[in-house]
Amino acid sequence: MKIETKKLVMLAMLSALSYIMVVFINIPVVMFLKY
């Protein structure tokens, strides 16, 4: 059970990190396109 929860936590952290990376990559692109 603990191993499964660790896997779920790792997956959640990876998905959150990838989402944050996508947001930070898209912000300069949107700013560049707007101005």
N, CA, C, O and CB atoms as a CASP TS submission, in Angstrom:
PFRMAT TS
TARGET T0000
AUTHOR 0000-0000-0000
METHOD Language model
MODEL 1
PARENT N/A
ATOM      1  N   MET     1       0.841  -1.209   0.000  1.00  0.00           N
ATOM      2  CA  MET     1       0.000   0.000   0.000  1.00  0.00           C
ATOM      3  C   MET     1       0.874   1.257   0.000  1.00  0.00           C
ATOM      4  O   MET     1       0.606   2.212  -0.729  1.00  0.00           O
ATOM      5  CB  MET     1      -0.951   0.007   1.232  1.00  0.00           C
ATOM      6  N   LYS     2       1.921   1.243   0.826  1.00  0.00           N
ATOM      7  CA  LYS     2       2.780   2.430   0.885  1.00  0.00           C
ATOM      8  C   LYS     2       3.493   2.658  -0.443  1.00  0.00           C
ATOM      9  O   LYS     2       3.656   3.798  -0.879  1.00  0.00           O
ATOM     10  CB  LYS     2       3.809   2.292   2.015  1.00  0.00           C
ATOM     11  N   ILE     3       3.917   1.571  -1.084  1.00  0.00           N
ATOM     12  CA  ILE     3       4.611   1.713  -2.370  1.00  0.00           C
ATOM     13  C   ILE     3       3.665   2.305  -3.404  1.00  0.00           C
ATOM     14  O   ILE     3       4.068   3.160  -4.192  1.00  0.00           O
ATOM     15  CB  ILE     3       5.160   0.347  -2.859  1.00  0.00           C
ATOM     16  N   GLU     4       2.418   1.864  -3.412  1.00  0.00           N
ATOM     17  CA  GLU     4       1.445   2.393  -4.375  1.00  0.00           C
ATOM     18  C   GLU     4       1.205   3.882  -4.131  1.00  0.00           C
ATOM     19  O   GLU     4       1.153   4.663  -5.081  1.00  0.00           O
ATOM     20  CB  GLU     4       0.111   1.615  -4.285  1.00  0.00           C
ATOM     21  N   THR     5       1.060   4.278  -2.879  1.00  0.00           N
ATOM     22  CA  THR     5       0.829   5.693  -2.582  1.00  0.00           C
ATOM     23  C   THR     5       2.050   6.522  -2.978  1.00  0.00           C
ATOM     24  O   THR     5       1.904   7.645  -3.461  1.00  0.00           O
ATOM     25  CB  THR     5       0.509   5.891  -1.080  1.00  0.00           C
ATOM     26  N   LYS     6       3.248   5.981  -2.781  1.00  0.00           N
ATOM     27  CA  LYS     6       4.454   6.702  -3.201  1.00  0.00           C
ATOM     28  C   LYS     6       4.446   6.903  -4.709  1.00  0.00           C
ATOM     29  O   LYS     6       4.806   7.974  -5.197  1.00  0.00           O
ATOM     30  CB  LYS     6       5.728   5.942  -2.769  1.00  0.00           C
ATOM     31  N   LYS     7       4.035   5.871  -5.454  1.00  0.00           N
ATOM     32  CA  LYS     7       3.968   5.997  -6.912  1.00  0.00           C
ATOM     33  C   LYS     7       2.962   7.067  -7.298  1.00  0.00           C
ATOM     34  O   LYS     7       3.217   7.867  -8.197  1.00  0.00           O
ATOM     35  CB  LYS     7       3.594   4.651  -7.563  1.00  0.00           C
ATOM     36  N   LEU     8       1.818   7.084  -6.621  1.00  0.00           N
ATOM     37  CA  LEU     8       0.791   8.082  -6.936  1.00  0.00           C
ATOM     38  C   LEU     8       1.302   9.484  -6.628  1.00  0.00           C
ATOM     39  O   LEU     8       1.059  10.416  -7.395  1.00  0.00           O
ATOM     40  CB  LEU     8      -0.505   7.800  -6.144  1.00  0.00           C
ATOM     41  N   VAL     9       2.007   9.639  -5.513  1.00  0.00           N
ATOM     42  CA  VAL     9       2.549  10.953  -5.148  1.00  0.00           C
ATOM     43  C   VAL     9       3.581  11.397  -6.182  1.00  0.00           C
ATOM     44  O   VAL     9       3.600  12.562  -6.580  1.00  0.00           O
ATOM     45  CB  VAL     9       3.185  10.914  -3.733  1.00  0.00           C
ATOM     46  N   MET    10       4.435  10.477  -6.616  1.00  0.00           N
ATOM     47  CA  MET    10       5.441  10.816  -7.626  1.00  0.00           C
ATOM     48  C   MET    10       4.775  11.229  -8.933  1.00  0.00           C
ATOM     49  O   MET    10       5.196  12.195  -9.569  1.00  0.00           O
ATOM     50  CB  MET    10       6.388   9.629  -7.866  1.00  0.00           C
ATOM     51  N   LEU    11       3.729  10.492  -9.338  1.00  0.00           N
ATOM     52  CA  LEU    11       3.016  10.837 -10.569  1.00  0.00           C
ATOM     53  C   LEU    11       2.372  12.207 -10.434  1.00  0.00           C
ATOM     54  O   LEU    11       2.407  13.002 -11.373  1.00  0.00           O
ATOM     55  CB  LEU    11       1.949   9.774 -10.902  1.00  0.00           C
ATOM     56  N   ALA    12       1.784  12.494  -9.277  1.00  0.00           N
ATOM     57  CA  ALA    12       1.142  13.794  -9.067  1.00  0.00           C
ATOM     58  C   ALA    12       2.181  14.912  -9.125  1.00  0.00           C
ATOM     59  O   ALA    12       1.935  15.957  -9.728  1.00  0.00           O
ATOM     60  CB  ALA    12       0.397  13.822  -7.711  1.00  0.00           C
ATOM     61  N   MET    13       3.339  14.698  -8.502  1.00  0.00           N
ATOM     62  CA  MET    13       4.384  15.720  -8.512  1.00  0.00           C
ATOM     63  C   MET    13       4.913  15.943  -9.927  1.00  0.00           C
ATOM     64  O   MET    13       5.154  17.081 -10.330  1.00  0.00           O
ATOM     65  CB  MET    13       5.534  15.320  -7.574  1.00  0.00           C
ATOM     66  N   LEU    14       5.092  14.853 -10.684  1.00  0.00           N
ATOM     67  CA  LEU    14       5.593  14.986 -12.054  1.00  0.00           C
ATOM     68  C   LEU    14       4.595  15.731 -12.920  1.00  0.00           C
ATOM     69  O   LEU    14       4.976  16.590 -13.715  1.00  0.00           O
ATOM     70  CB  LEU    14       5.891  13.610 -12.658  1.00  0.00           C
ATOM     71  N   SER    15       3.311  15.404 -12.769  1.00  0.00           N
ATOM     72  CA  SER    15       2.289  16.083 -13.576  1.00  0.00           C
ATOM     73  C   SER    15       2.222  17.558 -13.200  1.00  0.00           C
ATOM     74  O   SER    15       2.072  18.413 -14.073  1.00  0.00           O
ATOM     75  CB  SER    15       0.901  15.417 -13.385  1.00  0.00           C
ATOM     76  N   ALA    16       2.333  17.861 -11.910  1.00  0.00           N
ATOM     77  CA  ALA    16       2.299  19.257 -11.473  1.00  0.00           C
ATOM     78  C   ALA    16       3.519  20.009 -12.018  1.00  0.00           C
ATOM     79  O   ALA    16       3.393  21.145 -12.473  1.00  0.00           O
ATOM     80  CB  ALA    16       2.255  19.344  -9.924  1.00  0.00           C
ATOM     81  N   LEU    17       4.692  19.379 -11.971  1.00  0.00           N
ATOM     82  CA  LEU    17       5.903  20.029 -12.481  1.00  0.00           C
ATOM     83  C   LEU    17       5.806  20.274 -13.978  1.00  0.00           C
ATOM     84  O   LEU    17       6.187  21.338 -14.467  1.00  0.00           O
ATOM     85  CB  LEU    17       7.138  19.181 -12.171  1.00  0.00           C
ATOM     86  N   SER    18       5.291  19.280 -14.708  1.00  0.00           N
ATOM     87  CA  SER    18       5.162  19.454 -16.160  1.00  0.00           C
ATOM     88  C   SER    18       4.167  20.565 -16.470  1.00  0.00           C
ATOM     89  O   SER    18       4.378  21.349 -17.395  1.00  0.00           O
ATOM     90  CB  SER    18       4.718  18.133 -16.836  1.00  0.00           C
ATOM     91  N   TYR    19       3.067  20.637 -15.690  1.00  0.00           N
ATOM     92  CA  TYR    19       2.076  21.700 -15.900  1.00  0.00           C
ATOM     93  C   TYR    19       2.697  23.073 -15.636  1.00  0.00           C
ATOM     94  O   TYR    19       2.477  24.017 -16.395  1.00  0.00           O
ATOM     95  CB  TYR    19       0.846  21.485 -14.986  1.00  0.00           C
ATOM     96  N   ILE    20       3.469  23.177 -14.559  1.00  0.00           N
ATOM     97  CA  ILE    20       4.120  24.455 -14.236  1.00  0.00           C
ATOM     98  C   ILE    20       5.119  24.831 -15.332  1.00  0.00           C
ATOM     99  O   ILE    20       5.210  25.996 -15.720  1.00  0.00           O
ATOM    100  CB  ILE    20       4.837  24.374 -12.858  1.00  0.00           C
ATOM    101  N   MET    21       5.870  23.838 -15.829  1.00  0.00           N
ATOM    102  CA  MET    21       6.830  24.112 -16.901  1.00  0.00           C
ATOM    103  C   MET    21       6.115  24.621 -18.143  1.00  0.00           C
ATOM    104  O   MET    21       6.568  25.578 -18.772  1.00  0.00           O
ATOM    105  CB  MET    21       7.642  22.850 -17.238  1.00  0.00           C
ATOM    106  N   VAL    22       4.998  23.989 -18.502  1.00  0.00           N
ATOM    107  CA  VAL    22       4.240  24.415 -19.688  1.00  0.00           C
ATOM    108  C   VAL    22       3.741  25.842 -19.493  1.00  0.00           C
ATOM    109  O   VAL    22       3.805  26.652 -20.418  1.00  0.00           O
ATOM    110  CB  VAL    22       3.046  23.455 -19.960  1.00  0.00           C
ATOM    111  N   VAL    23       3.243  26.157 -18.297  1.00  0.00           N
ATOM    112  CA  VAL    23       2.734  27.508 -18.032  1.00  0.00           C
ATOM    113  C   VAL    23       3.869  28.528 -18.164  1.00  0.00           C
ATOM    114  O   VAL    23       3.704  29.562 -18.810  1.00  0.00           O
ATOM    115  CB  VAL    23       2.093  27.589 -16.614  1.00  0.00           C
ATOM    116  N   PHE    24       5.030  28.233 -17.547  1.00  0.00           N
ATOM    117  CA  PHE    24       6.140  29.186 -17.589  1.00  0.00           C
ATOM    118  C   PHE    24       6.703  29.329 -18.994  1.00  0.00           C
ATOM    119  O   PHE    24       7.230  30.384 -19.347  1.00  0.00           O
ATOM    120  CB  PHE    24       7.244  28.754 -16.633  1.00  0.00           C
ATOM    121  N   ILE    25       6.596  28.267 -19.806  1.00  0.00           N
ATOM    122  CA  ILE    25       7.070  28.368 -21.194  1.00  0.00           C
ATOM    123  C   ILE    25       6.075  29.165 -22.026  1.00  0.00           C
ATOM    124  O   ILE    25       6.472  29.902 -22.929  1.00  0.00           O
ATOM    125  CB  ILE    25       7.283  26.960 -21.812  1.00  0.00           C
ATOM    126  N   ASN    26       4.791  29.024 -21.733  1.00  0.00           N
ATOM    127  CA  ASN    26       3.765  29.691 -22.539  1.00  0.00           C
ATOM    128  C   ASN    26       3.645  31.176 -22.206  1.00  0.00           C
ATOM    129  O   ASN    26       3.269  31.963 -23.075  1.00  0.00           O
ATOM    130  CB  ASN    26       2.420  29.011 -22.335  1.00  0.00           C
ATOM    131  N   ILE    27       3.953  31.581 -20.978  1.00  0.00           N
ATOM    132  CA  ILE    27       3.797  32.991 -20.589  1.00  0.00           C
ATOM    133  C   ILE    27       4.628  33.917 -21.493  1.00  0.00           C
ATOM    134  O   ILE    27       4.070  34.885 -22.009  1.00  0.00           O
ATOM    135  CB  ILE    27       4.211  33.185 -19.111  1.00  0.00           C
ATOM    136  N   PRO    28       5.927  33.674 -21.712  1.00  0.00           N
ATOM    137  CA  PRO    28       6.689  34.575 -22.603  1.00  0.00           C
ATOM    138  C   PRO    28       6.171  34.539 -24.030  1.00  0.00           C
ATOM    139  O   PRO    28       6.190  35.561 -24.715  1.00  0.00           O
ATOM    140  CB  PRO    28       8.169  34.204 -22.594  1.00  0.00           C
ATOM    141  N   VAL    29       5.707  33.382 -24.495  1.00  0.00           N
ATOM    142  CA  VAL    29       5.181  33.281 -25.865  1.00  0.00           C
ATOM    143  C   VAL    29       3.928  34.139 -25.999  1.00  0.00           C
ATOM    144  O   VAL    29       3.775  34.867 -26.980  1.00  0.00           O
ATOM    145  CB  VAL    29       4.866  31.801 -26.234  1.00  0.00           C
ATOM    146  N   VAL    30       3.031  34.057 -25.015  1.00  0.00           N
ATOM    147  CA  VAL    30       1.799  34.854 -25.063  1.00  0.00           C
ATOM    148  C   VAL    30       2.140  36.340 -24.989  1.00  0.00           C
ATOM    149  O   VAL    30       1.570  37.146 -25.724  1.00  0.00           O
ATOM    150  CB  VAL    30       0.838  34.460 -23.906  1.00  0.00           C
ATOM    151  N   MET    31       3.062  36.701 -24.110  1.00  0.00           N
ATOM    152  CA  MET    31       3.454  38.107 -23.986  1.00  0.00           C
ATOM    153  C   MET    31       4.083  38.598 -25.289  1.00  0.00           C
ATOM    154  O   MET    31       3.838  39.729 -25.710  1.00  0.00           O
ATOM    155  CB  MET    31       4.439  38.298 -22.807  1.00  0.00           C
ATOM    156  N   PHE    32       4.886  37.758 -25.924  1.00  0.00           N
ATOM    157  CA  PHE    32       5.542  38.143 -27.181  1.00  0.00           C
ATOM    158  C   PHE    32       4.509  38.304 -28.291  1.00  0.00           C
ATOM    159  O   PHE    32       4.624  39.206 -29.120  1.00  0.00           O
ATOM    160  CB  PHE    32       6.605  37.094 -27.588  1.00  0.00           C
ATOM    161  N   LEU    33       3.497  37.429 -28.312  1.00  0.00           N
ATOM    162  CA  LEU    33       2.478  37.506 -29.365  1.00  0.00           C
ATOM    163  C   LEU    33       1.559  38.706 -29.153  1.00  0.00           C
ATOM    164  O   LEU    33       1.094  39.316 -30.116  1.00  0.00           O
ATOM    165  CB  LEU    33       1.649  36.210 -29.407  1.00  0.00           C
ATOM    166  N   LYS    34       1.297  39.043 -27.881  1.00  0.00           N
ATOM    167  CA  LYS    34       0.383  40.163 -27.608  1.00  0.00           C
ATOM    168  C   LYS    34       1.036  41.500 -27.947  1.00  0.00           C
ATOM    169  O   LYS    34       0.375  42.401 -28.461  1.00  0.00           O
ATOM    170  CB  LYS    34      -0.057  40.152 -26.132  1.00  0.00           C
ATOM    171  N   TYR    35       2.345  41.633 -27.657  1.00  0.00           N
ATOM    172  CA  TYR    35       2.997  42.925 -27.865  1.00  0.00           C
ATOM    173  C   TYR    35       3.973  42.887 -29.036  1.00  0.00           C
ATOM    174  O   TYR    35       4.606  43.897 -29.345  1.00  0.00           O
ATOM    175  CB  TYR    35       3.725  43.354 -26.601  1.00  0.00           C
TER
END
